[in-house]
Amino acid sequence: MLHTYIDTEYAPEKCSLCGGTGHANGRICEACMGQGDVLVAQPAIICPLCNGSGSIEIGICRACGGSGWALL
């Protein structure tokens, strides 16, 4: 199911921080709020800062908010 907001289409993508499980580090995932997927503006690319992992050395990736996805 696609959603459209202000001429931008969004589609669900698997959350990279929790790998789609909805849980990370023994808690509900902060990126997807336990849903396992995130709505991503399309077209999207793997986040160049964290390489799609959703996290960096100091915690959740600030560029993608932990989702692993970035806009083109």
Secondary structure, 3 states (H helix, E strand, C coil): CCEEECCEEEEEEECCCCCCCCEECCEECCCCCCCCEEEEEECEEECCCCCCCCEECCEECCCCCCCCEEEC
